[in-house]
């Protein structure tokens, strides 16, 4: 019997994406972190029942915590189901935690979750050190994107 290796696409493993964060913030640096989850939480995550749009990361006692992220209650769960909005600990190396904590303390810098995905059966979150965009920066980004789209369309029609 021949066993074939499963090839998962990047999109298939992606559970949640925070497109609003990329629009509202300039992402300076990204880190991959594990999330400490309970049994019913990981089952809900695998079913893509989570929302990270309003989430943020906060440092407390030398640890990083993912806050305001909603993981829906597991449908087949019993009375021991989890609290959907509880704070979840992020799992990173000490050196990374120190670096992120020092950057959080700078004025105008925040840490936001960008995407949640499954990697080798474990839930991972891509967090980004970010600074807020001003309104004119957002308009500038939209103009640049429209110009690039127009250039691609012209190049496509040229051939």
N, C-alpha and C positions, 0 to 999 in steps of 0.2 A: 504494500500500500504506500503510495506516494503522498506525503504531506506537503501541501503548498503553503507558503508563508502568506498571511493576509497582508494586503497592501491597503492601508487606510489613507484616505485623502486628508489633507489638512482641514478642510471644511467639515468633514464628517466628525472629527474629534473636537471641534469647537462647540462649546456649550452656550456661551454668552459673549456678546461683543458690545463694547461701550463706544459707539461711534460719536456720541455727544461729547465725550471727553476729548477726542481728537479735534473736534470742532472748537471747543471752548478753551482749550489749553495748548500751549507749546510744550511738547514732550521733549525733555532734555535728556533723559536716560531711562532705560527700562531694565527690570529685573524679573526673573522667573521665581515664583515662590510657591511652596506647597501650602495647602490649607488644612487645618485640623478640623475634621468634620465627624459628626456622629453617623451611625448606620443609616438612619432614615434620610439624613441630609445628602449623603453620597448617592443614594438611590434617586432622590429628586434631581440631583445635579446630572446624573446619567440620563435622566428623562428630559433634560434641558428645561427644567422648571425653576429658573432663577433669573433675577433681574439685578444687574450691577450698575444701572444708570446713575443712581444717586449715591453710590458707594464712595468711600474714602478710607484712607489708612491713617491710623493714629498711633503714636509711640507712647507706651506706658511701661515703666519699670524695666527698661531694656528689652522690651518685646514689641512687635508690631501687630496691630489688631485691625482687621478688616471690619468696618462698621457700615451700618445702613444698607447692607446687601440683603435682598429678600430671596430666600430659598423656600419655595412653596412647600406646604405640608405634603408629605408622601401619602398618596391616595390609599394604598393598602396598609398604611401604618395603623397601629392600635393606640392605646392610651399613652404609650411612651413616645409619641411623636415629638418632634423638636419644635422650638420656638422659631418662627420664620425670620425674625429680625435680630436674632442674637449676634453678639460680636464674636468673630472667629479669629483665632490666632493664626498668624502667617509664619511659615517655617522657612527660615533663611539662615545663612551662616552668620556668626557673630560679627565678622568684619563688614558684611553687607548691611546688617542692622545698624551698626555704628555709623556707617556712611550715610544711610538713608535718614537716620535720626538727626544727624548734624545738618543735613540739607533741609529737613522739615523746619528747623528752627530759624532758617533764613526768612526774611520778610517776602511775602508774595509767592512762596513756594509751597506746593501741596503734593501729596502722593495720591494718585487715583488708580483704580483697577481698569485696565484696558480691555482685557479679554480673559475668559476662563475656558480651559480646555482640558481634555483627558490625555495623559501621557503615560503609557505603560500601566494603565488601570488606575492611576492616581490623578486626583484633581489638582491642576496647577492654575495659578493666576498670574497674568502678566501685569505687573504694576509699573507705573511710570511716574518719575519725578517730573512735575510740570509747573509751569507758571501761567497764570491767567492771561488770556488774550484780551486786548481792548476791542471795542466795537469796530474801529477802523481797520484793525488787523484782520478781523473776520471778513470784512468786505473786500480787503485786499486779497485774501486767500481765495474767495469766491471768484474775483476777477481773473486771478492767475489760472484757476482751474478752467474757467470758460475759455480763456485764450489758448490753453493747451489743447482743449477739446476741439476748438476751431482749427488749430494747426494740424491736428491728427486728421480731421475731416478733409482739409485741403490736400494733404499729402496722400490720403487714400484715393481721392478723386483724380489726382495727378497721374496715377499709374494705370 
